[in-house]
Amino acid sequence: MTAHSSKRDFAKPQVDVVVVGAGFSGLYLLYRLRELGFSTAVLEAADDVGGTWYWNRYPGARCDIQTIDYCYSFDPELETEWQWSERYATQPEILRYLQYVADKHELRRDIRFSTRVEEAVWQDDTSLWSIRTSQGDEITSRYYVMATGCLSMPKTPEITGHDRFLGEVYFTSHWPHKGVDFTGKQVAIIGTGSSGVQSIPMIAEQAEELTVFQRTPCYCIPARNGPVPAHWLAALEGDRGAYREAARQSLFGVPIEPIGVGALQVSDEERQARYEGIWEAGELLGVVGAYADIITNAKSNETLGEFVRGKIRAIVNDPVTAEALCPKDFFIGTKRPCLDTNYYASYNLPHVRLVDLRKNPIETITETGIDTTDESFAFDAIVFATGFDAMTGALVGVDITGSKGITLRDKWAHGPETYLGLMTAGFPNFFTVTGPGSPSVLSNMVVSIEQHVEWICDVLDDLRRKGIELIEPTKTAEAGWVQHVNDCANITLLPQTNSWYTGANVPGKPQVFLPYIGGVGPYRKACDEVVERDYIGFVLEGHGRRSCTDGVIRRLQPDVSMVLDMIAELQWPRFETLSVDDARVFALETLTGRPPGPDVGECIDGTLPGAAGKLDYRLYRPASPGPHPIVVYFHGGGWMLGGYDTDDPLCRDLCVQSKAIIVSVDYRHAPEARFPAAPEDAFAAVHWIAANAESLGGIPGELAVCGWSAGANLAAVVCQMARDAAGPAISGQLLITPVTDYDFTRDSYKTNGEGYFLTTALMQWFWDHYADPADRLDPRASPLRADNLAGLPPAIIVTCEFDPLRDEGIAYLEALKTAGVAAQHIPCRGHIHSSLSLVDMVLSGADARVSMGGALRGFFEAWGQGDGLEKSARSR
Ligand code: N01
């Protein structure tokens, strides 16, 4: 932590905190702040509490998370004194609930209704927020919180003539309080997201004719509303505290145990049965939680998408309408799926018609109806269910000016930048509840709201006790969080779909993935850890003192973190504490349930002559017609553990990516066969494979070597041995997180030697079993120690940021370059030593694996040209 003296003035505000919005967030904030003794003013544009549930009164409006979950948990009395009448409560019931909470805790006396915030300005000289309202008030506060919700700024429909229509016009997001009677009317509705899907069956019950204008069909599953299913009630009532806590630690804010297997790891029958179960269960999270890889693996996702399309075709009688209702150009779950009641069946009613805007787009709205390219329609009423400027719209919709005159609108012109979705640099003491970069809309909102409110209030309380009056994130912390939010999103299919999650629904809005998809529990952990680690990433300033522990809270790739957490949870023993035999058995046990890696054209096992007897090998052949270049691969495992089984998924992946034959050679292991057995075997294998290339289906003369970890050490050593022995010719070496030197003093050992699976102690154990102290500096053990590195084949060296071996990999890279060898680097940010071997588990390693495949192809000039493939390694 750095600390300095500060001369900042802190004038006395009119109130401690101004909160904007009196929905779920604002009400709980007020309750909590009041409890902590902070004077608070809540400003609300509506004339009553409710937020989203105040405005969205369209027919059919309900929650799509079971209401026993979609409710507050902070008040134990409320938990039992309020009984929900249905599994998915209607908007009026949820609104009554919020009114009840407001009354019960006498919240209204601190809420100024019918009051809009027009401007909020941070004043550097007084360290106060100055807030101007639509009522002409100016309020000063120490803290300013936007609790305005994620979906509160309706999108202006970008449809020509949208303001020309002279009949009745309704927006689902601003429905008239007195309700609407469509009886006997010709009605149009534009939009088939959640609001459209909920309202269409209800409007169809009244209207004489209902025409639905659909641009993008959505995936819906039946809500099966009614009483709360018995097993849910039993779980809640059995142990309310444990139930709520499980929700808080879960991925989506509902206590559902995630499934561990991928969709393609089970039989077709089993998968189909599970999907039928999801269809029957009526739970939105069944879709995104259908299988472990449903939102990360396109092929897995397609199985569920096709299942739902099958249901649509079975429900909707007219095949043309059914086909138009089938989503086909985006992955299920990558836009918010909908829970429906009779949505698809509505299209079987004779007076309901679907207009597919993809085939027949709207040209203009007219005074009397809607003109599409093919047809003119006349209507009495048009309903716009066209959605929201989500997550940022309500925030940048207010003029918010931070320190030194910067506006939030300008700062976020290219997309929102936040720390934890809670604060943004340059805007001291300004908080957002469920802001961009937090789980928010990808979770049960109420659970996320409670977590944000509690975090903010606890922090304000803590700061007050410490005499601190100002908190602001640093740019480093903010950039790190934005990176982490993107890292999380990028391992899923969600950013590939145009949706309001990415801002794509609003023309001109910068397209970035807005919410945090890393999960509610992991997110909570990050927020708590920030506080525990001396408010890492925040500047804190009080009377006379300014301090900062700058840094980034999440630096590991999210899936790498999950792997490390899983290992910790399973309490894997440390390898170096086991006997060698037990370590080998355990290494094999860890493979259970591991994804198998991609299919290759052919996979055959064989033997070849090693330096002192036969060696097993496994050959992976691409599906494309041969002959192919050959890559000789050496597995990892500290020269002691593993075999071609342990590295099987990686070899498959390398084969698919490189389109080369991979021959994975199982060399002799220490301690039974200590140094130099392994490099001698490796060299003998390369010799034999080069000599027998043709019979293996390879192209003679087109041979490279590759390895991971200790195997990469062997690959590097073999290149030196081949150079010195004047053959065989090796086109290139791909060294994945290689061991290159017996030296534990490098920085990466100091910073990464503990906590990232491969530890200093384990490396020491490997070396001790592998080579005598005198041999460890032999270049055949430590290739970096070779006197001369000139004349070696081109090298690609892959290093991982959190690997103790990172710096010796880089040292070898630099030494090769100095010696005139063409050497390239693939650095992997946020990864650990094992990351790249965990194919289909560490998905964030996919780009690096693609680069590795490209690197291998690049070694083979003739192959690359003949195959029309890019020379990725050499041109990098
Ligand atoms: O909005 P949406 P929503 N011409 O953006 C179409 C929550 N919510 O209000 O996809 C023609 O999802 C647009 O088409 P396209 C929930 O999180 C929850 O329905 O852009 N069509 C789409 O079909 C939800 O996800 C509940 O091609 C146009 C529709 O309008 C979020 O709110 C209930 C158009 C907009 O769908 C938003 O849902 C309701 C144009 N110019 C809402 N512009 C619960 O159940 C837009 N569209 C709790």
Boltz pocket constraint, residues with backbone or C-beta under 6 A from the ligand:
constraints:
  - pocket:
      binder: B
      contacts: [[A, 61], [A, 62], [A, 63], [A, 64], [A, 65], [A, 151], [A, 157], [A, 158], [A, 159], [A, 172], [A, 190], [A, 191], [A, 192], [A, 193], [A, 194], [A, 195], [A, 196], [A, 198], [A, 213], [A, 214], [A, 215], [A, 216], [A, 336], [A, 339], [A, 357], [A, 385], [A, 386], [A, 387], [A, 388], [A, 441], [A, 498], [A, 500], [A, 505]]
      max_distance: 6.0
